[in-house]
């Protein structure tokens, strides 16, 4: 996997890392200012032409390692109920934490602990 990492800290105390994989996959990991022990994974995306080849799993593993390097003890992410991604994240050790509504949409918040 061709990996490029860009780190950015902003004025609110948030630290974000973007991981790209050969231009075909993307994920962002952020440690929030309100709780530095929890990282949030945003927008894990694998181009349709590269799916079902393990790239998403490799990218998720890299994001989890980066969250650990950033000092997080847990990782959260949001996913739409009924999405195939729910089962995929469960397969990778995430569990349901809670349901939330944001901008009129219902989301499942999944969580896992870093190792």
ROMISE-841359 format. One record per atom (N, C-alpha, C, O, CB): residue number from 1; residue in one letter; atom name; x, y, z. Coordinates in steps of 0.001 Angstrom, whole numbers, plus 524288, in hexadecimal, padded with zeros to 5 digits. Glycine has a CB too. Layout:
# residues N
NODE  seq  type  atom      u      v      w
NODE  NUM     A    CA      X      Y      Z
...
END
This chain:
# residues 115
NODE  seq  type  atom      u      v      w
NODE    1     X     N  8034E  7FB6B  80000
NODE    1     X    CA  80000  80000  80000
NODE    1     X     C  8037D  804D6  80000
NODE    1     X     O  80703  80554  8033C
NODE    1     X    CB  7FC3D  7FFFD  804C4
NODE    2     X     N  8027E  8084D  7FC6F
NODE    2     X    CA  80529  80D49  7FC2C
NODE    2     X     C  80274  810FB  7FFFF
NODE    2     X     O  7FDF0  8126C  7FF2E
NODE    2     X    CB  80527  80F87  7F678
NODE    3     X     N  80526  81282  8041D
NODE    3     X    CA  802AD  8158F  80845
NODE    3     X     C  8052F  81AE9  808BF
NODE    3     X     O  809F4  81B64  8091C
NODE    3     X    CB  80304  812AC  80D7C
NODE    4     X     N  801F0  81EE5  808BE
NODE    4     X    CA  803B2  82437  809B8
NODE    4     X     C  800AA  82620  80E6F
NODE    4     X     O  7FBDF  825CA  80E8B
NODE    4     X    CB  802DD  827E2  804D2
NODE    5     X     N  80369  8281F  81253
NODE    5     X    CA  800C8  82A08  81703
NODE    5     X     C  801A4  82FE6  8176C
NODE    5     X     O  80606  831CC  816DE
NODE    5     X    CB  802D0  82730  81BFF
NODE    6     X     N  7FD7D  832B3  81863
NODE    6     X    CA  7FDC0  83852  81951
NODE    6     X     C  7FB57  83959  81EA5
NODE    6     X     O  7F6E1  837D8  81F9F
NODE    6     X    CB  7FAE0  83B81  814E7
NODE    7     X     N  7FE36  83BDB  8220B
NODE    7     X    CA  7FC3B  83D20  82741
NODE    7     X     C  7FB57  842FC  827A5
NODE    7     X     O  7FE4D  84624  8258D
NODE    7     X    CB  80011  83B42  82B90
NODE    8     X     N  7F738  8444D  82A5B
NODE    8     X    CA  7F5FE  849DD  82B1A
NODE    8     X     C  7F3A3  84A96  83078
NODE    8     X     O  7F019  847B6  831FE
NODE    8     X    CB  7F232  84BE9  826CE
NODE    9     X     N  7F58E  84E5B  8334E
NODE    9     X    CA  7F32C  84FF5  83842
NODE    9     X     C  7F0F4  8555E  83773
NODE    9     X     O  7F381  858B9  83523
NODE    9     X    CB  7F735  84FDE  83CE6
NODE   10     X     N  7EC37  8563F  83956
NODE   10     X    CA  7E9E7  85B68  83894
NODE   10     X     C  7E948  85E44  83DC7
NODE   10     X     O  7EA99  85C34  841EB
NODE   10     X    CB  7E499  85AED  835D9
NODE   11     X     N  7E74F  862EB  83D7B
NODE   11     X    CA  7E6ED  86658  8420E
NODE   11     X     C  7E360  86436  8464E
NODE   11     X     O  7E3CE  865D5  84ACF
NODE   11     X    CB  7E501  86B9F  8406B
NODE   12     X     N  7DFDB  86098  844FB
NODE   12     X    CA  7DC4D  85E79  848ED
NODE   12     X     C  7DE9F  859D4  84BC8
NODE   12     X     O  7DC02  85781  84F15
NODE   12     X    CB  7D731  85CE5  8466D
NODE   13     X     N  7E366  8586E  84A9D
NODE   13     X    CA  7E5E4  85413  84D3D
NODE   13     X     C  7E4F7  84EDF  84A9E
NODE   13     X     O  7E6AD  84AD5  84C96
NODE   13     X    CB  7E411  853CE  852AF
NODE   14     X     N  7E248  84EE6  84635
NODE   14     X    CA  7E15E  84A04  84367
NODE   14     X     C  7E62D  84899  84033
NODE   14     X     O  7E8DF  84C00  83E21
NODE   14     X    CB  7DC81  84A75  83FD7
NODE   15     X     N  7E72F  8439C  83FD6
NODE   15     X    CA  7EB61  841AC  83C8E
NODE   15     X     C  7E903  83DD9  838B2
NODE   15     X     O  7E63B  83A3A  83A35
NODE   15     X    CB  7EFCD  83F10  83FDB
NODE   16     X     N  7EA1F  83EAB  833B9
NODE   16     X    CA  7E7FF  83B3E  82FB6
NODE   16     X     C  7EC62  838E9  82C7B
NODE   16     X     O  7F05F  83B6E  82B8A
NODE   16     X    CB  7E429  83E35  82C31
NODE   17     X     N  7EB9E  83422  82AD2
NODE   17     X    CA  7EF3A  83178  82759
NODE   17     X     C  7EC24  82F67  822C6
NODE   17     X     O  7E816  82CEC  8237C
NODE   17     X    CB  7F232  82D03  82A31
NODE   18     X     N  7EE03  83064  81E18
NODE   18     X    CA  7EB98  82E58  81962
NODE   18     X     C  7EF31  82A29  81727
NODE   18     X     O  7F3E4  82B04  81693
NODE   18     X    CB  7EA8A  832C8  8154D
NODE   19     X     N  7ECFB  825A7  815EA
NODE   19     X    CA  7EFF7  8215F  813AA
NODE   19     X     C  7EDB2  8202D  80E4B
NODE   19     X     O  7E905  81F2F  80DC5
NODE   19     X    CB  7EFDC  81C70  81746
NODE   20     X     N  7F102  82047  80A58
NODE   20     X    CA  7EF73  81EFA  80507
NODE   20     X     C  7F22E  819F4  80369
NODE   20     X     O  7F6A5  818FF  804EB
NODE   20     X    CB  7F0C2  8237F  8012E
NODE   21     X     N  7EF88  816CE  80065
NODE   21     X    CA  7F1D7  811EB  7FE8B
NODE   21     X     C  7F1A6  811D9  7F89C
NODE   21     X     O  7EDA4  8108F  7F649
NODE   21     X    CB  7EEF2  80D16  800DE
NODE   22     X     N  7F5F9  8133C  7F633
NODE   22     X    CA  7F688  812E7  7F096
NODE   22     X     C  7F274  815D6  7ED73
NODE   22     X     O  7F194  8149C  7E8E2
NODE   22     X    CB  7F670  80D74  7EF0C
NODE   23     X     N  7EFEF  819B3  7EFD2
NODE   23     X    CA  7EBEE  81C95  7ED13
NODE   23     X     C  7E6BF  819C8  7ECA7
NODE   23     X     O  7E311  81BD8  7EA59
NODE   23     X    CB  7EDC9  81DDF  7E7D8
NODE   24     X     N  7E663  81514  7EED8
NODE   24     X    CA  7E19B  811FC  7EE6D
NODE   24     X     C  7DEAC  81178  7F391
NODE   24     X     O  7DA68  80F42  7F3B3
NODE   24     X    CB  7E2E2  80CA8  7EC66
NODE   25     X     N  7E0E7  8137C  7F7CD
NODE   25     X    CA  7DE56  81307  7FCDD
NODE   25     X     C  7DFFB  817A2  80043
NODE   25     X     O  7E412  81A06  7FF72
NODE   25     X    CB  7DFB1  80DBC  7FF8D
NODE   26     X     N  7DCAA  818CC  8041A
NODE   26     X    CA  7DD6E  81D6C  80752
NODE   26     X     C  7DB0A  81C6D  80CAE
NODE   26     X     O  7D700  819DB  80D1B
NODE   26     X    CB  7DAFB  82259  804B8
NODE   27     X     N  7DD82  81E71  810BD
NODE   27     X    CA  7DB22  81E7F  815E9
NODE   27     X     C  7DD6A  82322  818EC
NODE   27     X     O  7E1EA  8249F  8181E
NODE   27     X    CB  7DC1B  81933  818E2
NODE   28     X     N  7DA49  8255C  81C5A
NODE   28     X    CA  7DC2C  8297F  81FCB
NODE   28     X     C  7DB30  827DA  8256C
NODE   28     X     O  7D6F7  825FA  826C2
NODE   28     X    CB  7D976  82ED4  81E8F
NODE   29     X     N  7DF1F  82895  828AB
NODE   29     X    CA  7DEC8  82779  82E43
NODE   29     X     C  7DF70  82CA7  8311B
NODE   29     X     O  7E31C  82F8E  83005
NODE   29     X    CB  7E305  8235A  8300E
NODE   30     X     N  7DBEC  82DD5  834BA
NODE   30     X    CA  7DC34  832B7  837AE
NODE   30     X     C  7DBDA  8318C  83D7C
NODE   30     X     O  7D89A  82E6F  83F2D
NODE   30     X    CB  7D7CE  83684  83602
NODE   31     X     N  7DF2E  83408  8407F
NODE   31     X    CA  7DEA8  833FF  8462B
NODE   31     X     C  7DC1F  8392D  84794
NODE   31     X     O  7DE34  83D58  84661
NODE   31     X    CB  7E41F  83335  8490C
NODE   32     X     N  7D7A7  838E4  84A1B
NODE   32     X    CA  7D493  83D8E  84B3A
NODE   32     X     C  7D69E  84076  84FFB
NODE   32     X     O  7D8F3  83E2A  85380
NODE   32     X    CB  7CEE6  83C1D  84C0C
NODE   33     X     N  7D5B2  84581  85001
NODE   33     X    CA  7D772  848B7  8545E
NODE   33     X     C  7D48F  84780  8596A
NODE   33     X     O  7D6B6  84846  85DA5
NODE   33     X    CB  7D6CB  84E65  8530D
NODE   34     X     N  7CFBA  8459E  85911
NODE   34     X    CA  7CCB1  844BA  85DDA
NODE   34     X     C  7CE25  83FA8  860AA
NODE   34     X     O  7CD13  83F17  86551
NODE   34     X    CB  7C6F0  844A7  85C8F
NODE   35     X     N  7D092  83BFC  85DE1
NODE   35     X    CA  7D205  83708  86051
NODE   35     X     C  7D6A3  834BB  85D58
NODE   35     X     O  7D5EF  83211  85967
NODE   35     X    CB  7CD51  83324  86064
NODE   36     X     N  7DB46  835C1  85F38
NODE   36     X    CA  7E009  83419  85C81
NODE   36     X     C  7E0DB  82E2E  85CA0
NODE   36     X     O  7E432  82C27  859D1
NODE   36     X    CB  7E4B9  836C7  85EE7
NODE   37     X     N  7DDD3  82B60  85FDE
NODE   37     X    CA  7DE51  825B2  86015
NODE   37     X     C  7DB56  822F5  85BBB
NODE   37     X     O  7DBFB  81E43  85AED
NODE   37     X    CB  7DC6F  823B8  8654A
NODE   38     X     N  7D80E  825E0  858E6
NODE   38     X    CA  7D4C9  82386  854DF
NODE   38     X     C  7D626  825CD  84F8C
NODE   38     X     O  7D625  82A8E  84ED2
NODE   38     X    CB  7CEF5  8245F  85617
NODE   39     X     N  7D74E  82266  84BE0
NODE   39     X    CA  7D827  82405  84673
NODE   39     X     C  7D32E  822F5  84366
NODE   39     X     O  7D02E  81F72  844BB
NODE   39     X    CB  7DCEB  8211B  843F2
NODE   40     X     N  7D255  825FD  83F55
NODE   40     X    CA  7CDCC  82549  83BF9
NODE   40     X     C  7CFC0  82427  8367F
NODE   40     X     O  7D2FF  82703  83466
NODE   40     X    CB  7CA29  82A2E  83C0F
NODE   41     X     N  7CDC2  81FFB  83433
NODE   41     X    CA  7CF00  81EB9  82EC4
NODE   41     X     C  7CAC0  8211E  82B60
NODE   41     X     O  7C619  8203D  82C3B
NODE   41     X    CB  7CF6E  818A4  82DDE
NODE   42     X     N  7CC6E  8242C  8277C
NODE   42     X    CA  7C8E2  826B4  823D2
NODE   42     X     C  7C9C9  82491  81E59
NODE   42     X     O  7CE40  823B4  81CC8
NODE   42     X    CB  7C99E  82CB0  823E9
NODE   43     X     N  7C5B5  823BD  81B87
NODE   43     X    CA  7C5F0  82310  815DE
NODE   43     X     C  7C9CA  81EF0  813FA
NODE   43     X     O  7CD02  8200C  81096
NODE   43     X    CB  7C747  82819  8136E
NODE   44     X     N  7C986  81A44  81614
NODE   44     X    CA  7CCAD  81618  813E0
NODE   44     X     C  7CA35  814A6  80EA9
NODE   44     X     O  7C5D9  812A1  80E75
NODE   44     X    CB  7CD09  8113D  817A8
NODE   45     X     N  7CD0A  815B4  80A7D
NODE   45     X    CA  7CAED  81501  80538
NODE   45     X     C  7CECA  811DD  801F7
NODE   45     X     O  7D371  81314  801D4
NODE   45     X    CB  7C9C5  81A5E  80297
NODE   46     X     N  7CCDC  80DDE  7FF61
NODE   46     X    CA  7CFF2  80AE9  7FB98
NODE   46     X     C  7CD1E  80B4D  7F65E
NODE   46     X     O  7C86F  80A47  7F5FF
NODE   46     X    CB  7D0B3  80506  7FD57
NODE   47     X     N  7D00C  80CCC  7F257
NODE   47     X    CA  7CDC0  80D3D  7ED1F
NODE   47     X     C  7CB46  80809  7EB91
NODE   47     X     O  7CD71  803DD  7EC8F
NODE   47     X    CB  7D1F0  80EE6  7E90E
NODE   48     X     N  7C6CA  8085D  7E92B
NODE   48     X    CA  7C3C0  803B7  7E7BF
NODE   48     X     C  7C6FA  7FFB1  7E4C3
NODE   48     X     O  7C637  7FB00  7E57E
NODE   48     X    CB  7BF11  8054A  7E47E
NODE   49     X     N  7CA84  8016B  7E174
NODE   49     X    CA  7CDAD  7FDC7  7DE53
NODE   49     X     C  7D1A0  7FABD  7E199
NODE   49     X     O  7D3CE  7F6DF  7DFBE
NODE   49     X    CB  7D088  800BD  7DA11
NODE   50     X     N  7D295  7FC6C  7E66C
NODE   50     X    CA  7D678  7F9EB  7E9D1
NODE   50     X     C  7D40E  7F714  7EE7A
NODE   50     X     O  7D6E2  7F524  7F1DA
NODE   50     X    CB  7DA49  7FDF4  7EBC6
NODE   51     X     N  7CEF4  7F6D3  7EEAF
NODE   51     X    CA  7CC60  7F44A  7F31C
NODE   51     X     C  7CCE0  7EE59  7F2D5
NODE   51     X     O  7CDCE  7EC11  7EEB4
NODE   51     X    CB  7C69D  7F5D7  7F34D
NODE   52     X     N  7CC37  7EBF2  7F76C
NODE   52     X    CA  7CC55  7E640  7F819
NODE   52     X     C  7D1B6  7E3EF  7F6FC
NODE   52     X     O  7D22B  7DF6E  7F55D
NODE   52     X    CB  7C851  7E3B5  7F48E
NODE   53     X     N  7D5C6  7E714  7F7DF
NODE   53     X    CA  7DB25  7E540  7F71D
NODE   53     X     C  7DE6F  7E612  7FC05
NODE   53     X     O  7E32E  7E54F  7FBED
NODE   53     X    CB  7DDAA  7E812  7F27A
NODE   54     X     N  7DBE7  7E7A1  80053
NODE   54     X    CA  7DEB5  7E852  8053C
NODE   54     X     C  7E0E5  7EDBB  80634
NODE   54     X     O  7E32C  7EEB3  80A53
NODE   54     X    CB  7E2FB  7E497  80577
NODE   55     X     N  7E041  7F146  8027F
NODE   55     X    CA  7E269  7F680  8032A
NODE   55     X     C  7DFBB  7F969  8079D
NODE   55     X     O  7E254  7FC31  80A8E
NODE   55     X    CB  7E1E9  7F997  7FE1E
NODE   56     X     N  7DAA0  7F8D5  80829
NODE   56     X    CA  7D7CE  7FB64  80C68
NODE   56     X     C  7D9AF  7F98D  811BC
NODE   56     X     O  7DA4C  7FCAC  81557
NODE   56     X    CB  7D1FC  7FA68  80BE1
NODE   57     X     N  7DA98  7F47A  81234
NODE   57     X    CA  7DC8D  7F24B  81724
NODE   57     X     C  7E1FD  7F467  8185A
NODE   57     X     O  7E31D  7F5CF  81CD0
NODE   57     X    CB  7DCAC  7EC44  816E7
NODE   58     X     N  7E55F  7F4A1  81461
NODE   58     X    CA  7EA9D  7F6C7  81530
NODE   58     X     C  7EA4A  7FC7E  816D4
NODE   58     X     O  7ED1C  7FE32  81A54
NODE   58     X    CB  7EDED  7F63A  81030
NODE   59     X     N  7E6E0  7FF68  8144F
NODE   59     X    CA  7E640  804EB  81591
NODE   59     X     C  7E41A  805A1  81B15
NODE   59     X     O  7E5ED  80904  81DF7
NODE   59     X    CB  7E2AA  8078E  81199
NODE   60     X     N  7E040  8027A  81C92
NODE   60     X    CA  7DE1D  802BB  821DA
NODE   60     X     C  7E255  80177  825E0
NODE   60     X     O  7E2B1  8040F  829E8
NODE   60     X    CB  7D976  7FEF5  8226F
NODE   61     X     N  7E57E  7FD85  824CF
NODE   61     X    CA  7E9BF  7FC1E  82868
NODE   61     X     C  7EDA4  80094  828FC
NODE   61     X     O  7EF78  801A7  82D4C
NODE   61     X    CB  7EC91  7F730  8267E
NODE   62     X     N  7EEEF  80334  824A4
NODE   62     X    CA  7F276  807B4  824E4
NODE   62     X     C  7F00D  80C1F  82816
NODE   62     X     O  7F2B8  80EAD  82B2A
NODE   62     X    CB  7F3CA  809A5  81F5C
NODE   63     X     N  7EB02  80CFE  82754
NODE   63     X    CA  7E851  81118  82A49
NODE   63     X     C  7E84C  80FD3  8301B
NODE   63     X     O  7E8F6  8134E  8335B
NODE   63     X    CB  7E2AD  811C7  8284B
NODE   64     X     N  7E78B  80AE5  8316A
NODE   64     X    CA  7E786  80950  836EC
NODE   64     X     C  7ECF6  809EE  83951
NODE   64     X     O  7ED73  80B97  83DCD
NODE   64     X    CB  7E5A6  8039A  83779
NODE   65     X     N  7F107  8089E  8365F
NODE   65     X    CA  7F660  8096C  8384B
NODE   65     X     C  7F774  80F33  83924
NODE   65     X     O  7F9DB  810B9  83D05
NODE   65     X    CB  7FA63  8071F  83473
NODE   66     X     N  7F5A6  81268  83576
NODE   66     X    CA  7F679  81805  835F4
NODE   66     X     C  7F391  81A2A  83AB4
NODE   66     X     O  7F59E  81D89  83D74
NODE   66     X    CB  7F4B1  81AD8  830F8
NODE   67     X     N  7EEDB  81845  83BB1
NODE   67     X    CA  7EBE9  819F2  84054
NODE   67     X     C  7EEEC  818A3  8454E
NODE   67     X     O  7EF1E  81BC6  848F2
NODE   67     X    CB  7E674  81756  84074
NODE   68     X     N  7F13F  81406  84572
NODE   68     X    CA  7F475  81291  849F8
NODE   68     X     C  7F91E  8163C  84A7D
NODE   68     X     O  7FA5D  817FD  84ECA
NODE   68     X    CB  7F65B  80CDD  8497E
NODE   69     X     N  7FBB4  81767  8461D
NODE   69     X    CA  80030  81AF0  8462F
NODE   69     X     C  7FEA7  82068  84806
NODE   69     X     O  801D7  8233D  84A40
NODE   69     X    CB  802A7  81B3E  840C2
NODE   70     X     N  7F9CA  821D7  84715
NODE   70     X    CA  7F7D3  826EF  848B0
NODE   70     X     C  7F623  826E9  84E6C
NODE   70     X     O  7F495  82AF7  8507B
NODE   70     X    CB  7F342  82891  84537
NODE   71     X     N  7F66D  82266  85105
NODE   71     X    CA  7F538  82204  8568F
NODE   71     X     C  7EFB0  8205E  857E2
NODE   71     X     O  7EE2F  82073  85C73
NODE   71     X    CB  7F63D  82705  85902
NODE   72     X     N  7ECA0  81EE1  853FB
NODE   72     X    CA  7E730  81D5F  854F8
NODE   72     X     C  7E6E2  817DE  85742
NODE   72     X     O  7E9DD  81463  855CD
NODE   72     X    CB  7E3F7  81DAD  84FE5
NODE   73     X     N  7E33C  81730  85ADA
NODE   73     X    CA  7E225  8120E  85D1F
NODE   73     X     C  7DD6F  80F76  85A98
NODE   73     X     O  7DC96  80AC4  85B31
NODE   73     X    CB  7E142  8128D  862F7
NODE   74     X     N  7DA62  8128E  857C4
NODE   74     X    CA  7D5B6  81084  8552B
NODE   74     X     C  7D508  81353  84FF7
NODE   74     X     O  7D70A  8179F  84F2D
NODE   74     X    CB  7D0C2  81133  858AB
NODE   75     X     N  7D22B  810D0  84C6E
NODE   75     X    CA  7D115  8130D  8474E
NODE   75     X     C  7CB3D  812CE  8465F
NODE   75     X     O  7C8CD  80EBA  84719
NODE   75     X    CB  7D41F  81023  842E8
NODE   76     X     N  7C902  8172F  844C2
NODE   76     X    CA  7C378  81777  84365
NODE   76     X     C  7C2EC  818A4  83D9C
NODE   76     X     O  7C66F  81ADA  83B2E
NODE   76     X    CB  7C09F  81BA9  846B1
NODE   77     X     N  7BE7B  81720  83B73
NODE   77     X    CA  7BD09  818A5  83625
NODE   77     X     C  7B726  81860  835B1
NODE   77     X     O  7B491  815BA  838C4
NODE   77     X    CB  7BFB7  81517  831FD
NODE   78     X     N  7B50B  81B19  831E3
NODE   78     X    CA  7AF62  81B1C  83103
NODE   78     X     C  7AE3E  8188E  82BC7
NODE   78     X     O  7B128  8192A  82800
NODE   78     X    CB  7AD21  820C4  8312F
NODE   79     X     N  7A9F5  815B3  82BA9
NODE   79     X    CA  7A857  81311  826DA
NODE   79     X     C  7A261  81301  826AA
NODE   79     X     O  79FCF  812C8  82AB8
NODE   79     X    CB  7AA9D  80D61  8268D
NODE   80     X     N  7A03C  81331  82204
NODE   80     X    CA  79A90  81328  82161
NODE   80     X     C  7985C  80DC7  822B4
NODE   80     X     O  79A8C  809D3  8210D
NODE   80     X    CB  7990D  814B8  81BC4
NODE   81     X     N  79410  80D8E  825A8
NODE   81     X    CA  79198  8087F  826C7
NODE   81     X     C  79020  805DD  821A4
NODE   81     X     O  78E64  80877  81DFD
NODE   81     X    CB  78CAC  8092F  82A54
NODE   82     X     N  790CC  800CE  82159
NODE   82     X    CA  78F67  7FDE6  81CA9
NODE   82     X     C  793AE  7FDB4  81890
NODE   82     X     O  79337  7FAC5  814C8
NODE   82     X    CB  78AA8  80032  81A50
NODE   83     X     N  797D5  800BE  81933
NODE   83     X    CA  79C2E  800A6  81585
NODE   83     X     C  79F33  7FB86  81618
NODE   83     X     O  79FA7  7F96C  81A65
NODE   83     X    CB  79FD7  80565  81668
NODE   84     X     N  7A13B  7F98E  811C9
NODE   84     X    CA  7A473  7F4D0  811FE
NODE   84     X     C  7A95A  7F5B6  8154A
NODE   84     X     O  7ABC2  7F1FD  81727
NODE   84     X    CB  7A5FC  7F30F  80C6E
NODE   85     X     N  7AAD2  7FAAF  81600
NODE   85     X    CA  7AF79  7FBF8  8190F
NODE   85     X     C  7AEE1  7FA8A  81ED5
NODE   85     X     O  7B2C7  7F992  82179
NODE   85     X    CB  7B0AE  801BF  8188E
NODE   86     X     N  7AA12  7FA66  820D1
NODE   86     X    CA  7A93E  7F8FE  82651
NODE   86     X     C  7AB87  7F395  82756
NODE   86     X     O  7AEA0  7F2EA  82AF4
NODE   86     X    CB  7A350  7F91E  827BC
NODE   87     X     N  7AA0A  7EFBD  82433
NODE   87     X    CA  7AC11  7EA70  824CD
NODE   87     X     C  7B1ED  7EA20  823F8
NODE   87     X     O  7B4A2  7E724  82698
NODE   87     X    CB  7A95D  7E6D1  8210D
NODE   88     X     N  7B3E0  7ED3B  8204D
NODE   88     X    CA  7B983  7ED49  81F36
NODE   88     X     C  7BC84  7EF36  823EF
NODE   88     X     O  7C07A  7ECEB  82567
NODE   88     X    CB  7BABC  7F0BB  81A70
NODE   89     X     N  7BAA4  7F372  82659
NODE   89     X    CA  7BD3B  7F56E  82B11
NODE   89     X     C  7BCAB  7F1A5  82FA4
NODE   89     X     O  7C059  7F104  832AB
NODE   89     X    CB  7BAFD  7FAC4  82C91
NODE   90     X     N  7B81F  7EF19  83038
NODE   90     X    CA  7B783  7EB22  83450
NODE   90     X     C  7BB95  7E6D1  83393
NODE   90     X     O  7BDF3  7E502  83759
NODE   90     X    CB  7B1E6  7E8CD  8343D
NODE   91     X     N  7BC5B  7E536  82EBD
NODE   91     X    CA  7C03C  7E11F  82D87
NODE   91     X     C  7C5B8  7E2D3  82F20
NODE   91     X     O  7C90B  7DF8B  83042
NODE   91     X    CB  7C023  7DFCC  827A5
NODE   92     X     N  7C6AA  7E7E7  82F38
NODE   92     X    CA  7CBCD  7E9F8  8309A
NODE   92     X     C  7CC22  7EBC7  83648
NODE   92     X     O  7CF99  7EECD  837AC
NODE   92     X    CB  7CD2B  7EE72  82D09
NODE   93     X     N  7C887  7E9ED  8398C
NODE   93     X    CA  7C8F4  7EAC3  83F29
NODE   93     X     C  7C603  7EF63  84169
NODE   93     X     O  7C667  7F06D  84616
NODE   93     X    CB  7CE61  7EB59  84079
NODE   94     X     N  7C319  7F229  83E37
NODE   94     X    CA  7BFFB  7F682  84039
NODE   94     X     C  7BADD  7F474  84276
NODE   94     X     O  7B8D9  7F06F  840C3
NODE   94     X    CB  7BEE9  7FA94  83BE0
NODE   95     X     N  7B8CD  7F748  8464B
NODE   95     X    CA  7B3C1  7F5F6  848A0
NODE   95     X     C  7B05D  7FADD  848AF
NODE   95     X     O  7B254  7FF3E  84859
NODE   95     X    CB  7B470  7F3B3  84E49
NODE   96     X     N  7AB48  7FA0F  8491B
NODE   96     X    CA  7A7A6  7FE75  8494F
NODE   96     X     C  7A843  8014B  84E7E
NODE   96     X     O  7A7F4  7FEE4  852A5
NODE   96     X    CB  7A1F2  7FC98  8488F
NODE   97     X     N  7A91F  80662  84E3E
NODE   97     X    CA  7A990  8099A  852E7
NODE   97     X     C  7A46B  80C64  85404
NODE   97     X     O  7A27C  80C5E  8586A
NODE   97     X    CB  7AE01  80D92  8524B
NODE   98     X     N  7A238  80ED2  84FE4
NODE   98     X    CA  79D55  811BB  85091
NODE   98     X     C  79B35  81350  84B33
NODE   98     X     O  79DD6  812C6  84736
NODE   98     X    CB  79E30  816A7  85414
NODE   99     X     N  79665  81545  84B3C
NODE   99     X    CA  79403  81795  84690
NODE   99     X     C  793F6  81D75  84749
NODE   99     X     O  79332  81F5C  84BA3
NODE   99     X    CB  78E56  8156E  84596
NODE  100     X     N  794C7  8205C  84313
NODE  100     X    CA  7949D  8260D  84340
NODE  100     X     C  791B6  82817  83E80
NODE  100     X     O  7916F  8258D  83A6D
NODE  100     X    CB  79A2C  8285E  84381
NODE  101     X     N  78F91  82CC0  83F26
NODE  101     X    CA  78D35  82F71  83ABC
NODE  101     X     C  79064  83453  839B1
NODE  101     X     O  791B5  8373B  83D4A
NODE  101     X    CB  7875A  830CB  83BC9
NODE  102     X     N  7919D  83532  834C7
NODE  102     X    CA  794A1  839C3  8333C
NODE  102     X     C  79278  83BC4  82E11
NODE  102     X     O  7920E  838D3  82A49
NODE  102     X    CB  79A92  83874  832C9
NODE  103     X     N  7911C  840B4  82DE9
NODE  103     X    CA  78EE7  84321  82931
NODE  103     X     C  78A45  84010  8270D
NODE  103     X     O  789A9  83F8B  8224F
NODE  103     X    CB  79318  8439C  824FB
NODE  104     X     N  78708  83E0B  82A8C
NODE  104     X    CA  78262  83B36  828EB
NODE  104     X     C  78354  835A7  8271A
NODE  104     X     O  77FBD  83321  82521
NODE  104     X    CB  77FD0  83E18  824B8
NODE  105     X     N  78817  833AE  827BA
NODE  105     X    CA  78961  82E54  82623
NODE  105     X     C  78AD4  82B19  82AEB
NODE  105     X     O  78D41  82D0F  82E94
NODE  105     X    CB  78DE9  82E4D  8221C
NODE  106     X     N  78956  8262F  82AD9
NODE  106     X    CA  78A7E  8228C  82F0E
NODE  106     X     C  78FAE  81FD5  82DEC
NODE  106     X     O  7909B  81E22  82985
NODE  106     X    CB  78605  81E80  82FB5
NODE  107     X     N  7930E  81F68  831D9
NODE  107     X    CA  79815  81CD3  83143
NODE  107     X     C  798F8  81905  835C4
NODE  107     X     O  79702  819CB  83A17
NODE  107     X    CB  79C87  820DE  83101
NODE  108     X     N  79BE8  814FA  834B2
NODE  108     X    CA  79DD9  8117B  838C9
NODE  108     X     C  7A36F  8132C  839F8
NODE  108     X     O  7A690  813F2  83666
NODE  108     X    CB  79D95  80B84  83711
NODE  109     X     N  7A4A5  813BA  83EE2
NODE  109     X    CA  7AA03  814D6  8407F
NODE  109     X     C  7AC58  80FB6  8424C
NODE  109     X     O  7AA7A  80D4B  84602
NODE  109     X    CB  7AA44  8191F  844EE
NODE  110     X     N  7B06F  80E19  83FA1
NODE  110     X    CA  7B336  80939  840E5
NODE  110     X     C  7B84F  80A92  84397
NODE  110     X     O  7BA82  80EC3  842BE
NODE  110     X    CB  7B43F  805E0  83BE5
NODE  111     X     N  7BA2F  806FC  846DA
NODE  111     X    CA  7BEE2  80804  849DB
NODE  111     X     C  7C224  8030E  84A54
NODE  111     X     O  7C014  7FEB6  84A59
NODE  111     X    CB  7BD7F  80A28  84F49
NODE  112     X     N  7C730  803C9  84AB5
NODE  112     X    CA  7CAC6  7FF8C  84BFB
NODE  112     X     C  7CF1D  801CA  84F56
NODE  112     X     O  7D00D  80681  84F46
NODE  112     X    CB  7CD03  7FCE6  846F2
NODE  113     X     N  7D1BA  7FE80  85239
NODE  113     X    CA  7D622  80028  8556B
NODE  113     X     C  7DB24  7FF5F  85250
NODE  113     X     O  7DB8A  7FBB4  84F3A
NODE  113     X    CB  7D653  7FD19  85AAA
NODE  114     X     N  7DEF8  802CE  8531E
NODE  114     X    CA  7E40D  801FD  850AD
NODE  114     X     C  7E6F4  7FDF1  853EA
NODE  114     X     O  7E5B4  7FD0B  85878
NODE  114     X    CB  7E73D  8073A  85043
NODE  115     X     N  7EAC5  7FB8F  85189
NODE  115     X    CA  7ED97  7F761  85450
NODE  115     X     C  7F300  7F902  855C3
NODE  115     X     O  7F5E3  7F5F6  8581B
NODE  115     X    CB  7EDD9  7F27E  8510D
END
